[in-house]
Amino acid sequence: MTGIALSTDTLAAFDELSDGISLYSANLITSRMNHMYAAYSWLQLLIGAAFTGSVLWFARPLLADQTEETTPDFIGEAGRMAGGGAKVL
């Protein structure tokens, strides 16, 4: 691909030895390669953004907290035991 892209410069360097059809074809190939590269770059950007957006869209409900905050069970048991121990003394 690099050889095709550089063929315009190579043919232009030959100046009078190059023919117009070869220069035109090299220029056409170079412009089409640049067009495909631009389309491919935009496609990469769109696919990356769509993938990230869809992952966040589906992962958001999984990461959201749906339950209320409560105290752990051992805190209630420790309070009952401390209250009973204080009564004994």
Beta strands, then each sheet from edge to edge (+ up, - down):
end
